[in-house]
């Protein structure tokens, strides 16, 4: 689990939900950037 959540054991349920939603969005973005870079390398 994230250090952020471990340091805040009193985090509300809504905070946890928002944290994981943000984490998922960041992961999706990183994968999209990686995919585009691989496609660009392939096309060249």
PDB file of N, CA, C and O in Angstrom:
ATOM      1  N   UNK A   1       0.851  -1.171   0.000  1.00  0.00           N
ATOM      2  CA  UNK A   1       0.000   0.000   0.000  1.00  0.00           C
ATOM      3  C   UNK A   1       0.896   1.233   0.000  1.00  0.00           C
ATOM      4  O   UNK A   1       2.049   1.179   0.428  1.00  0.00           O
ATOM      5  N   UNK A   2       0.377   2.289  -0.462  1.00  0.00           N
ATOM      6  CA  UNK A   2       1.148   3.521  -0.585  1.00  0.00           C
ATOM      7  C   UNK A   2       1.577   4.059   0.769  1.00  0.00           C
ATOM      8  O   UNK A   2       0.865   3.916   1.763  1.00  0.00           O
ATOM      9  N   UNK A   3       2.748   4.679   0.794  1.00  0.00           N
ATOM     10  CA  UNK A   3       3.225   5.341   2.012  1.00  0.00           C
ATOM     11  C   UNK A   3       2.241   6.420   2.449  1.00  0.00           C
ATOM     12  O   UNK A   3       2.034   6.637   3.643  1.00  0.00           O
ATOM     13  N   UNK A   4       1.641   7.089   1.477  1.00  0.00           N
ATOM     14  CA  UNK A   4       0.670   8.142   1.788  1.00  0.00           C
ATOM     15  C   UNK A   4      -0.455   7.600   2.661  1.00  0.00           C
ATOM     16  O   UNK A   4      -0.839   8.220   3.652  1.00  0.00           O
ATOM     17  N   UNK A   5      -0.975   6.448   2.287  1.00  0.00           N
ATOM     18  CA  UNK A   5      -2.077   5.876   3.052  1.00  0.00           C
ATOM     19  C   UNK A   5      -1.593   5.258   4.357  1.00  0.00           C
ATOM     20  O   UNK A   5      -2.320   5.267   5.350  1.00  0.00           O
ATOM     21  N   UNK A   6      -0.386   4.727   4.367  1.00  0.00           N
ATOM     22  CA  UNK A   6       0.144   4.149   5.596  1.00  0.00           C
ATOM     23  C   UNK A   6       0.387   5.220   6.654  1.00  0.00           C
ATOM     24  O   UNK A   6       0.229   4.969   7.849  1.00  0.00           O
ATOM     25  N   UNK A   7       0.771   6.407   6.211  1.00  0.00           N
ATOM     26  CA  UNK A   7       1.016   7.498   7.141  1.00  0.00           C
ATOM     27  C   UNK A   7      -0.287   8.125   7.631  1.00  0.00           C
ATOM     28  O   UNK A   7      -0.293   8.892   8.593  1.00  0.00           O
ATOM     29  N   UNK A   8      -1.380   7.794   6.964  1.00  0.00           N
ATOM     30  CA  UNK A   8      -2.660   8.375   7.328  1.00  0.00           C
ATOM     31  C   UNK A   8      -3.672   7.269   7.592  1.00  0.00           C
ATOM     32  O   UNK A   8      -4.593   7.079   6.797  1.00  0.00           O
ATOM     33  N   UNK A   9      -3.519   6.537   8.691  1.00  0.00           N
ATOM     34  CA  UNK A   9      -4.437   5.425   8.964  1.00  0.00           C
ATOM     35  C   UNK A   9      -5.870   5.892   9.199  1.00  0.00           C
ATOM     36  O   UNK A   9      -6.794   5.079   9.186  1.00  0.00           O
ATOM     37  N   UNK A  10      -6.065   7.188   9.411  1.00  0.00           N
ATOM     38  CA  UNK A  10      -7.393   7.726   9.650  1.00  0.00           C
ATOM     39  C   UNK A  10      -8.037   8.235   8.359  1.00  0.00           C
ATOM     40  O   UNK A  10      -9.067   8.907   8.408  1.00  0.00           O
ATOM     41  N   UNK A  11      -7.442   7.924   7.207  1.00  0.00           N
ATOM     42  CA  UNK A  11      -7.995   8.378   5.926  1.00  0.00           C
ATOM     43  C   UNK A  11      -9.436   7.890   5.791  1.00  0.00           C
ATOM     44  O   UNK A  11      -9.770   6.759   6.145  1.00  0.00           O
ATOM     45  N   UNK A  12     -10.258   8.765   5.278  1.00  0.00           N
ATOM     46  CA  UNK A  12     -11.666   8.408   5.086  1.00  0.00           C
ATOM     47  C   UNK A  12     -11.803   7.494   3.881  1.00  0.00           C
ATOM     48  O   UNK A  12     -10.897   7.385   3.054  1.00  0.00           O
ATOM     49  N   UNK A  13     -12.926   6.856   3.802  1.00  0.00           N
ATOM     50  CA  UNK A  13     -13.186   5.969   2.670  1.00  0.00           C
ATOM     51  C   UNK A  13     -13.128   6.750   1.362  1.00  0.00           C
ATOM     52  O   UNK A  13     -12.595   6.261   0.365  1.00  0.00           O
ATOM     53  N   UNK A  14     -13.678   7.966   1.366  1.00  0.00           N
ATOM     54  CA  UNK A  14     -13.671   8.787   0.153  1.00  0.00           C
ATOM     55  C   UNK A  14     -12.249   9.152  -0.265  1.00  0.00           C
ATOM     56  O   UNK A  14     -11.942   9.174  -1.457  1.00  0.00           O
ATOM     57  N   UNK A  15     -11.385   9.438   0.700  1.00  0.00           N
ATOM     58  CA  UNK A  15      -9.992   9.748   0.385  1.00  0.00           C
ATOM     59  C   UNK A  15      -9.293   8.550  -0.247  1.00  0.00           C
ATOM     60  O   UNK A  15      -8.520   8.700  -1.193  1.00  0.00           O
ATOM     61  N   UNK A  16      -9.566   7.377   0.275  1.00  0.00           N
ATOM     62  CA  UNK A  16      -8.961   6.163  -0.280  1.00  0.00           C
ATOM     63  C   UNK A  16      -9.451   5.937  -1.711  1.00  0.00           C
ATOM     64  O   UNK A  16      -8.659   5.614  -2.596  1.00  0.00           O
ATOM     65  N   UNK A  17     -10.742   6.106  -1.935  1.00  0.00           N
ATOM     66  CA  UNK A  17     -11.306   5.941  -3.279  1.00  0.00           C
ATOM     67  C   UNK A  17     -10.679   6.942  -4.241  1.00  0.00           C
ATOM     68  O   UNK A  17     -10.308   6.581  -5.358  1.00  0.00           O
ATOM     69  N   UNK A  18     -10.558   8.200  -3.814  1.00  0.00           N
ATOM     70  CA  UNK A  18      -9.952   9.229  -4.667  1.00  0.00           C
ATOM     71  C   UNK A  18      -8.485   8.933  -4.939  1.00  0.00           C
ATOM     72  O   UNK A  18      -7.999   9.149  -6.050  1.00  0.00           O
ATOM     73  N   UNK A  19      -7.778   8.441  -3.927  1.00  0.00           N
ATOM     74  CA  UNK A  19      -6.364   8.099  -4.113  1.00  0.00           C
ATOM     75  C   UNK A  19      -6.209   7.013  -5.175  1.00  0.00           C
ATOM     76  O   UNK A  19      -5.381   7.140  -6.078  1.00  0.00           O
ATOM     77  N   UNK A  20      -6.994   5.955  -5.073  1.00  0.00           N
ATOM     78  CA  UNK A  20      -6.869   4.870  -6.043  1.00  0.00           C
ATOM     79  C   UNK A  20      -7.336   5.285  -7.430  1.00  0.00           C
ATOM     80  O   UNK A  20      -6.791   4.805  -8.424  1.00  0.00           O
ATOM     81  N   UNK A  21      -8.318   6.155  -7.525  1.00  0.00           N
ATOM     82  CA  UNK A  21      -8.747   6.666  -8.827  1.00  0.00           C
ATOM     83  C   UNK A  21      -7.624   7.484  -9.462  1.00  0.00           C
ATOM     84  O   UNK A  21      -7.355   7.354 -10.657  1.00  0.00           O
ATOM     85  N   UNK A  22      -6.974   8.321  -8.666  1.00  0.00           N
ATOM     86  CA  UNK A  22      -5.856   9.114  -9.165  1.00  0.00           C
ATOM     87  C   UNK A  22      -4.697   8.216  -9.577  1.00  0.00           C
ATOM     88  O   UNK A  22      -4.067   8.442 -10.610  1.00  0.00           O
ATOM     89  N   UNK A  23      -4.421   7.208  -8.777  1.00  0.00           N
ATOM     90  CA  UNK A  23      -3.351   6.260  -9.098  1.00  0.00           C
ATOM     91  C   UNK A  23      -3.646   5.558 -10.425  1.00  0.00           C
ATOM     92  O   UNK A  23      -2.749   5.410 -11.255  1.00  0.00           O
ATOM     93  N   UNK A  24      -4.884   5.128 -10.635  1.00  0.00           N
ATOM     94  CA  UNK A  24      -5.256   4.449 -11.869  1.00  0.00           C
ATOM     95  C   UNK A  24      -5.117   5.380 -13.063  1.00  0.00           C
ATOM     96  O   UNK A  24      -4.645   4.962 -14.121  1.00  0.00           O
ATOM     97  N   UNK A  25      -5.519   6.628 -12.910  1.00  0.00           N
ATOM     98  CA  UNK A  25      -5.390   7.606 -13.994  1.00  0.00           C
ATOM     99  C   UNK A  25      -3.923   7.814 -14.353  1.00  0.00           C
ATOM    100  O   UNK A  25      -3.573   7.866 -15.532  1.00  0.00           O
ATOM    101  N   UNK A  26      -3.070   7.933 -13.346  1.00  0.00           N
ATOM    102  CA  UNK A  26      -1.635   8.116 -13.586  1.00  0.00           C
ATOM    103  C   UNK A  26      -1.049   6.898 -14.294  1.00  0.00           C
ATOM    104  O   UNK A  26      -0.236   7.040 -15.207  1.00  0.00           O
ATOM    105  N   UNK A  27      -1.455   5.714 -13.879  1.00  0.00           N
ATOM    106  CA  UNK A  27      -0.957   4.493 -14.520  1.00  0.00           C
ATOM    107  C   UNK A  27      -1.417   4.425 -15.974  1.00  0.00           C
ATOM    108  O   UNK A  27      -0.629   4.076 -16.853  1.00  0.00           O
ATOM    109  N   UNK A  28      -2.670   4.751 -16.236  1.00  0.00           N
ATOM    110  CA  UNK A  28      -3.179   4.761 -17.606  1.00  0.00           C
ATOM    111  C   UNK A  28      -2.400   5.744 -18.468  1.00  0.00           C
ATOM    112  O   UNK A  28      -2.081   5.448 -19.620  1.00  0.00           O
ATOM    113  N   UNK A  29      -2.095   6.913 -17.910  1.00  0.00           N
ATOM    114  CA  UNK A  29      -1.334   7.916 -18.645  1.00  0.00           C
ATOM    115  C   UNK A  29       0.060   7.401 -18.988  1.00  0.00           C
ATOM    116  O   UNK A  29       0.514   7.537 -20.124  1.00  0.00           O
ATOM    117  N   UNK A  30       0.744   6.803 -17.995  1.00  0.00           N
ATOM    118  CA  UNK A  30       2.093   6.271 -18.253  1.00  0.00           C
ATOM    119  C   UNK A  30       2.062   5.196 -19.339  1.00  0.00           C
ATOM    120  O   UNK A  30       2.943   5.162 -20.198  1.00  0.00           O
ATOM    121  N   UNK A  31       1.069   4.331 -19.308  1.00  0.00           N
ATOM    122  CA  UNK A  31       0.969   3.283 -20.323  1.00  0.00           C
ATOM    123  C   UNK A  31       0.690   3.877 -21.705  1.00  0.00           C
ATOM    124  O   UNK A  31       1.213   3.387 -22.705  1.00  0.00           O
ATOM    125  N   UNK A  32      -0.126   4.926 -21.765  1.00  0.00           N
ATOM    126  CA  UNK A  32      -0.405   5.587 -23.038  1.00  0.00           C
ATOM    127  C   UNK A  32       0.853   6.233 -23.608  1.00  0.00           C
ATOM    128  O   UNK A  32       1.119   6.131 -24.806  1.00  0.00           O
ATOM    129  N   UNK A  33       1.624   6.896 -22.753  1.00  0.00           N
ATOM    130  CA  UNK A  33       2.879   7.513 -23.197  1.00  0.00           C
ATOM    131  C   UNK A  33       3.836   6.435 -23.707  1.00  0.00           C
ATOM    132  O   UNK A  33       4.473   6.607 -24.746  1.00  0.00           O
ATOM    133  N   UNK A  34       3.934   5.335 -22.981  1.00  0.00           N
ATOM    134  CA  UNK A  34       4.812   4.242 -23.396  1.00  0.00           C
ATOM    135  C   UNK A  34       4.356   3.658 -24.733  1.00  0.00           C
ATOM    136  O   UNK A  34       5.182   3.391 -25.606  1.00  0.00           O
ATOM    137  N   UNK A  35       3.071   3.463 -24.894  1.00  0.00           N
ATOM    138  CA  UNK A  35       2.530   2.911 -26.139  1.00  0.00           C
ATOM    139  C   UNK A  35       2.831   3.836 -27.319  1.00  0.00           C
ATOM    140  O   UNK A  35       3.246   3.380 -28.385  1.00  0.00           O
ATOM    141  N   UNK A  36       2.618   5.140 -27.118  1.00  0.00           N
ATOM    142  CA  UNK A  36       2.885   6.094 -28.197  1.00  0.00           C
ATOM    143  C   UNK A  36       4.360   6.134 -28.554  1.00  0.00           C
ATOM    144  O   UNK A  36       4.703   6.252 -29.731  1.00  0.00           O
ATOM    145  N   UNK A  37       5.233   6.040 -27.573  1.00  0.00           N
ATOM    146  CA  UNK A  37       6.679   6.035 -27.833  1.00  0.00           C
ATOM    147  C   UNK A  37       7.072   4.785 -28.612  1.00  0.00           C
ATOM    148  O   UNK A  37       7.883   4.859 -29.535  1.00  0.00           O
ATOM    149  N   UNK A  38       6.505   3.641 -28.247  1.00  0.00           N
ATOM    150  CA  UNK A  38       6.809   2.407 -28.964  1.00  0.00           C
ATOM    151  C   UNK A  38       6.284   2.472 -30.399  1.00  0.00           C
ATOM    152  O   UNK A  38       6.957   2.012 -31.322  1.00  0.00           O
ATOM    153  N   UNK A  39       5.108   3.029 -30.595  1.00  0.00           N
ATOM    154  CA  UNK A  39       4.555   3.162 -31.940  1.00  0.00           C
ATOM    155  C   UNK A  39       5.401   4.106 -32.785  1.00  0.00           C
ATOM    156  O   UNK A  39       5.660   3.837 -33.958  1.00  0.00           O
ATOM    157  N   UNK A  40       5.825   5.204 -32.190  1.00  0.00           N
ATOM    158  CA  UNK A  40       6.687   6.161 -32.904  1.00  0.00           C
ATOM    159  C   UNK A  40       8.003   5.495 -33.311  1.00  0.00           C
ATOM    160  O   UNK A  40       8.476   5.678 -34.433  1.00  0.00           O
ATOM    161  N   UNK A  41       8.589   4.725 -32.396  1.00  0.00           N
ATOM    162  CA  UNK A  41       9.853   4.022 -32.700  1.00  0.00           C
ATOM    163  C   UNK A  41       9.625   3.000 -33.820  1.00  0.00           C
ATOM    164  O   UNK A  41      10.470   2.854 -34.704  1.00  0.00           O
ATOM    165  N   UNK A  42       8.511   2.307 -33.787  1.00  0.00           N
ATOM    166  CA  UNK A  42       8.206   1.308 -34.803  1.00  0.00           C
ATOM    167  C   UNK A  42       8.031   1.972 -36.172  1.00  0.00           C
ATOM    168  O   UNK A  42       8.528   1.477 -37.184  1.00  0.00           O
ATOM    169  N   UNK A  43       7.320   3.093 -36.184  1.00  0.00           N
ATOM    170  CA  UNK A  43       7.046   3.778 -37.460  1.00  0.00           C
ATOM    171  C   UNK A  43       8.313   4.344 -38.091  1.00  0.00           C
ATOM    172  O   UNK A  43       8.396   4.475 -39.312  1.00  0.00           O
ATOM    173  N   UNK A  44       9.289   4.676 -37.270  1.00  0.00           N
ATOM    174  CA  UNK A  44      10.538   5.207 -37.819  1.00  0.00           C
ATOM    175  C   UNK A  44      11.421   4.061 -38.221  1.00  0.00           C
ATOM    176  O   UNK A  44      12.529   4.278 -38.710  1.00  0.00           O
TER     177      UNK A  44
END
